[in-house]
């Protein structure tokens, strides 16, 4: 893809799943990958994987719910600008809303809504000052069409979609483009935690039956669209929401 070589790209949650796969792809494209993750050992492993392939990457111990850790990491990165930000971190627990409690709501909102807001608030001023930047927010089809057992998570991801569109409008003339990618059901550690217990295989089988392409997504199904939206090839695309779901959700 054009325009990624030598660019500095932050990926949150780059230690595993979609985030790790995305980091590796940016590394292959020649970007300098800055990996933010609360699990620093996993982030370092992703950085080692990129370096082993001839790429450049650094790992940072960052909890996106804590603005101070974000600021500390940005200070450690130092001058040189930030060309792209991928807000990938996400977390949920599958439970009917009426059986949930405010402790769960707070954690889900802190990670899935406040976390990306913190990242935007810290990084966008850098992009505005330099006159360019790309943001790719990993939302979810749960935020577009709903998902049983994920009411608060869906609300957060719907909020991220709306926020992405609003910021794309606000910043369109500053050289900054923002877009959202919405994964469908994906075989990640988060999904595995949902599928624990006897009902796990039934849930997976039901989803595979519902998805027209007949399988769950894998983490490697996402880096192509994410890196594309961060590249020069997407130079006239902003404020868009793109589902990667094997056809489970379709809109147009």
PALUMPA-462165 format. One record per residue (C-alpha): residue number from 1; x, y, z; residue in one letter. Coordinates in steps of 0.02 Angstrom, whole numbers. Example, Ala and Ser with C-alpha at 12.3 -4.5 7.8 and 13.67 -1.06 7.14 Angstrom:
2
+-----+--------+--------+--------+------+
! seq !      X !      Y !      Z ! type !
+-----+--------+--------+--------+------+
!   1 !    615 !   -225 !    390 !    a !
!   2 !    684 !    -53 !    357 !    s !
+-----+--------+--------+--------+------+
***
This chain:
252
+-----+--------+--------+--------+------+
! seq !      X !      Y !      Z ! type !
+-----+--------+--------+--------+------+
!   1 !      0 !      0 !      0 !    x !
!   2 !     60 !    176 !    -37 !    x !
!   3 !    120 !    293 !     97 !    x !
!   4 !    147 !    181 !    248 !    x !
!   5 !    334 !    158 !    238 !    x !
!   6 !    421 !    254 !    377 !    x !
!   7 !    257 !    314 !    454 !    x !
!   8 !    235 !    308 !    643 !    x !
!   9 !     79 !    211 !    689 !    x !
!  10 !      5 !    183 !    863 !    x !
!  11 !    -98 !     24 !    885 !    x !
!  12 !   -186 !     -2 !   1051 !    x !
!  13 !   -210 !   -180 !   1110 !    x !
!  14 !    -70 !   -236 !    995 !    x !
!  15 !    -19 !   -383 !   1103 !    x !
!  16 !   -146 !   -508 !   1039 !    x !
!  17 !   -290 !   -542 !    921 !    x !
!  18 !   -337 !   -414 !    789 !    x !
!  19 !   -214 !   -289 !    862 !    x !
!  20 !    -64 !   -403 !    848 !    x !
!  21 !   -109 !   -455 !    671 !    x !
!  22 !   -128 !   -271 !    624 !    x !
!  23 !     39 !   -226 !    701 !    x !
!  24 !    126 !   -362 !    602 !    x !
!  25 !     47 !   -301 !    440 !    x !
!  26 !    100 !   -121 !    472 !    x !
!  27 !    275 !   -187 !    504 !    x !
!  28 !    273 !   -280 !    338 !    x !
!  29 !    219 !   -118 !    253 !    x !
!  30 !    371 !    -29 !    323 !    x !
!  31 !    285 !     73 !    459 !    x !
!  32 !    364 !    108 !    628 !    x !
!  33 !    240 !     23 !    744 !    x !
!  34 !    209 !     89 !    919 !    x !
!  35 !    118 !    -45 !   1017 !    x !
!  36 !     12 !      8 !   1167 !    x !
!  37 !    -50 !   -132 !   1280 !    x !
!  38 !    -86 !   -160 !   1463 !    x !
!  39 !      0 !   -330 !   1444 !    x !
!  40 !    176 !   -268 !   1409 !    x !
!  41 !    249 !   -443 !   1385 !    x !
!  42 !    127 !   -481 !   1245 !    x !
!  43 !    162 !   -311 !   1168 !    x !
!  44 !    349 !   -346 !   1173 !    x !
!  45 !    321 !   -514 !   1089 !    x !
!  46 !    227 !   -428 !    947 !    x !
!  47 !    371 !   -304 !    932 !    x !
!  48 !    495 !   -449 !    924 !    x !
!  49 !    391 !   -533 !    789 !    x !
!  50 !    396 !   -374 !    686 !    x !
!  51 !    583 !   -352 !    711 !    x !
!  52 !    613 !   -533 !    660 !    x !
!  53 !    528 !   -493 !    495 !    x !
!  54 !    640 !   -344 !    467 !    x !
!  55 !    519 !   -213 !    531 !    x !
!  56 !    528 !    -80 !    666 !    x !
!  57 !    421 !    -83 !    823 !    x !
!  58 !    419 !    -27 !   1004 !    x !
!  59 !    310 !    -85 !   1148 !    x !
!  60 !    234 !     28 !   1282 !    x !
!  61 !    146 !    -17 !   1444 !    x !
!  62 !    -16 !     81 !   1425 !    x !
!  63 !   -186 !     65 !   1508 !    x !
!  64 !   -300 !    168 !   1395 !    x !
!  65 !   -421 !    196 !   1539 !    x !
!  66 !   -282 !    295 !   1626 !    x !
!  67 !   -242 !    457 !   1536 !    x !
!  68 !    -78 !    476 !   1632 !    x !
!  69 !     -7 !    315 !   1559 !    x !
!  70 !    -53 !    375 !   1384 !    x !
!  71 !     34 !    541 !   1412 !    x !
!  72 !    187 !    454 !   1482 !    x !
!  73 !    200 !    342 !   1329 !    x !
!  74 !    182 !    489 !   1210 !    x !
!  75 !    320 !    579 !   1304 !    x !
!  76 !    429 !    424 !   1289 !    x !
!  77 !    396 !    416 !   1102 !    x !
!  78 !    460 !    593 !   1087 !    x !
!  79 !    457 !    710 !    937 !    x !
!  80 !    429 !    653 !    760 !    x !
!  81 !    241 !    655 !    745 !    x !
!  82 !    107 !    520 !    742 !    x !
!  83 !     45 !    476 !    569 !    x !
!  84 !    -92 !    352 !    614 !    x !
!  85 !   -187 !    289 !    765 !    x !
!  86 !   -281 !    124 !    773 !    x !
!  87 !   -397 !    114 !    924 !    x !
!  88 !   -414 !    -74 !    939 !    x !
!  89 !   -432 !   -114 !   1124 !    x !
!  90 !   -598 !   -190 !   1172 !    x !
!  91 !   -672 !   -295 !   1312 !    x !
!  92 !   -840 !   -364 !   1365 !    x !
!  93 !   -925 !   -500 !   1466 !    x !
!  94 !  -1078 !   -587 !   1395 !    x !
!  95 !  -1225 !   -560 !   1514 !    x !
!  96 !  -1407 !   -505 !   1495 !    x !
!  97 !  -1425 !   -321 !   1539 !    x !
!  98 !  -1551 !   -349 !   1680 !    x !
!  99 !  -1427 !   -470 !   1761 !    x !
! 100 !  -1281 !   -349 !   1749 !    x !
! 101 !  -1224 !   -221 !   1877 !    x !
! 102 !  -1146 !    -49 !   1879 !    x !
! 103 !   -973 !   -120 !   1914 !    x !
! 104 !   -978 !   -211 !   1748 !    x !
! 105 !  -1050 !    -58 !   1658 !    x !
! 106 !   -909 !     50 !   1723 !    x !
! 107 !   -773 !    -69 !   1665 !    x !
! 108 !   -852 !    -92 !   1493 !    x !
! 109 !   -875 !     95 !   1469 !    x !
! 110 !   -701 !    137 !   1533 !    x !
! 111 !   -618 !     19 !   1410 !    x !
! 112 !   -730 !     34 !   1257 !    x !
! 113 !   -783 !    216 !   1263 !    x !
! 114 !   -675 !    320 !   1380 !    x !
! 115 !   -517 !    230 !   1325 !    x !
! 116 !   -532 !    280 !   1142 !    x !
! 117 !   -587 !    455 !   1194 !    x !
! 118 !   -428 !    472 !   1297 !    x !
! 119 !   -324 !    416 !   1148 !    x !
! 120 !   -408 !    538 !   1030 !    x !
! 121 !   -390 !    681 !   1152 !    x !
! 122 !   -204 !    645 !   1173 !    x !
! 123 !   -160 !    611 !    990 !    x !
! 124 !   -272 !    725 !    886 !    x !
! 125 !   -184 !    886 !    942 !    x !
! 126 !    -21 !    812 !    877 !    x !
! 127 !   -102 !    771 !    710 !    x !
! 128 !   -184 !    943 !    698 !    x !
! 129 !    -18 !   1029 !    730 !    x !
! 130 !     70 !    927 !    595 !    x !
! 131 !    -73 !    949 !    471 !    x !
! 132 !   -109 !    766 !    435 !    x !
! 133 !   -158 !    601 !    515 !    x !
! 134 !   -266 !    447 !    502 !    x !
! 135 !   -372 !    367 !    637 !    x !
! 136 !   -451 !    195 !    619 !    x !
! 137 !   -571 !    152 !    760 !    x !
! 138 !   -611 !    -32 !    785 !    x !
! 139 !   -795 !    -26 !    831 !    x !
! 140 !   -909 !   -177 !    812 !    x !
! 141 !  -1062 !   -234 !    718 !    x !
! 142 !  -1137 !   -245 !    892 !    x !
! 143 !  -1140 !    -55 !    885 !    x !
! 144 !  -1232 !    -57 !    719 !    x !
! 145 !  -1362 !   -194 !    739 !    x !
! 146 !  -1355 !   -242 !    924 !    x !
! 147 !  -1297 !   -403 !   1005 !    x !
! 148 !  -1390 !   -503 !   1138 !    x !
! 149 !  -1297 !   -504 !   1303 !    x !
! 150 !  -1190 !   -355 !   1253 !    x !
! 151 !  -1303 !   -206 !   1286 !    x !
! 152 !  -1177 !    -87 !   1365 !    x !
! 153 !  -1037 !   -143 !   1247 !    x !
! 154 !  -1153 !   -112 !   1100 !    x !
! 155 !  -1194 !     60 !   1167 !    x !
! 156 !  -1008 !    101 !   1180 !    x !
! 157 !   -968 !     39 !   1005 !    x !
! 158 !  -1118 !    132 !    934 !    x !
! 159 !  -1049 !    286 !   1021 !    x !
! 160 !   -878 !    259 !    941 !    x !
! 161 !   -959 !    249 !    769 !    x !
! 162 !  -1051 !    413 !    798 !    x !
! 163 !   -896 !    494 !    873 !    x !
! 164 !   -793 !    441 !    722 !    x !
! 165 !   -916 !    522 !    602 !    x !
! 166 !   -925 !    681 !    705 !    x !
! 167 !   -736 !    700 !    717 !    x !
! 168 !   -719 !    662 !    532 !    x !
! 169 !   -833 !    811 !    498 !    x !
! 170 !   -746 !    924 !    623 !    x !
! 171 !   -572 !    884 !    558 !    x !
! 172 !   -602 !    858 !    371 !    x !
! 173 !   -513 !   1019 !    325 !    x !
! 174 !   -364 !    990 !    439 !    x !
! 175 !   -291 !    844 !    342 !    x !
! 176 !   -353 !    714 !    466 !    x !
! 177 !   -465 !    569 !    415 !    x !
! 178 !   -559 !    455 !    532 !    x !
! 179 !   -650 !    293 !    489 !    x !
! 180 !   -724 !    148 !    586 !    x !
! 181 !   -704 !    -38 !    555 !    x !
! 182 !   -838 !   -152 !    628 !    x !
! 183 !   -788 !   -334 !    656 !    x !
! 184 !   -919 !   -467 !    660 !    x !
! 185 !   -896 !   -624 !    767 !    x !
! 186 !   -709 !   -657 !    772 !    x !
! 187 !   -604 !   -799 !    840 !    x !
! 188 !   -504 !   -700 !    968 !    x !
! 189 !   -464 !   -722 !   1153 !    x !
! 190 !   -615 !   -613 !   1192 !    x !
! 191 !   -730 !   -729 !   1095 !    x !
! 192 !   -650 !   -880 !   1179 !    x !
! 193 !   -694 !   -806 !   1348 !    x !
! 194 !   -876 !   -791 !   1290 !    x !
! 195 !   -876 !   -970 !   1229 !    x !
! 196 !   -816 !  -1048 !   1391 !    x !
! 197 !   -923 !  -1187 !   1460 !    x !
! 198 !  -1043 !  -1310 !   1379 !    x !
! 199 !  -1133 !  -1182 !   1274 !    x !
! 200 !   -975 !  -1121 !   1188 !    x !
! 201 !   -977 !  -1242 !   1042 !    x !
! 202 !  -1164 !  -1213 !   1016 !    x !
! 203 !  -1137 !  -1025 !   1008 !    x !
! 204 !   -995 !  -1046 !    883 !    x !
! 205 !  -1095 !  -1167 !    776 !    x !
! 206 !  -1246 !  -1053 !    773 !    x !
! 207 !  -1140 !   -904 !    720 !    x !
! 208 !  -1054 !  -1003 !    584 !    x !
! 209 !  -1225 !  -1055 !    518 !    x !
! 210 !  -1286 !   -874 !    519 !    x !
! 211 !  -1132 !   -802 !    432 !    x !
! 212 !  -1152 !   -819 !    242 !    x !
! 213 !   -967 !   -859 !    219 !    x !
! 214 !   -985 !  -1002 !    343 !    x !
! 215 !   -852 !   -963 !    473 !    x !
! 216 !   -800 !   -842 !    609 !    x !
! 217 !   -677 !   -707 !    560 !    x !
! 218 !   -495 !   -730 !    608 !    x !
! 219 !   -380 !   -588 !    665 !    x !
! 220 !   -293 !   -595 !    496 !    x !
! 221 !   -454 !   -543 !    408 !    x !
! 222 !   -437 !   -363 !    471 !    x !
! 223 !   -262 !   -291 !    442 !    x !
! 224 !   -293 !   -266 !    256 !    x !
! 225 !   -438 !   -144 !    278 !    x !
! 226 !   -358 !    -60 !    429 !    x !
! 227 !   -192 !    -29 !    342 !    x !
! 228 !   -283 !     26 !    184 !    x !
! 229 !   -378 !    160 !    280 !    x !
! 230 !   -213 !    221 !    354 !    x !
! 231 !   -129 !    225 !    184 !    x !
! 232 !   -119 !    352 !     43 !    x !
! 233 !   -235 !    238 !    -57 !    x !
! 234 !   -379 !    296 !     55 !    x !
! 235 !   -342 !    480 !     31 !    x !
! 236 !   -524 !    530 !     -1 !    x !
! 237 !   -612 !    419 !    124 !    x !
! 238 !   -671 !    486 !    291 !    x !
! 239 !   -816 !    462 !    410 !    x !
! 240 !   -855 !    288 !    346 !    x !
! 241 !   -909 !    131 !    439 !    x !
! 242 !   -852 !    -32 !    361 !    x !
! 243 !   -910 !   -203 !    421 !    x !
! 244 !   -796 !   -354 !    410 !    x !
! 245 !   -918 !   -492 !    450 !    x !
! 246 !   -921 !   -622 !    312 !    x !
! 247 !  -1088 !   -550 !    256 !    x !
! 248 !  -1175 !   -569 !    425 !    x !
! 249 !  -1223 !   -385 !    416 !    x !
! 250 !  -1248 !   -292 !    254 !    x !
! 251 !  -1295 !   -111 !    227 !    x !
! 252 !  -1274 !     15 !     89 !    x !
+-----+--------+--------+--------+------+
***
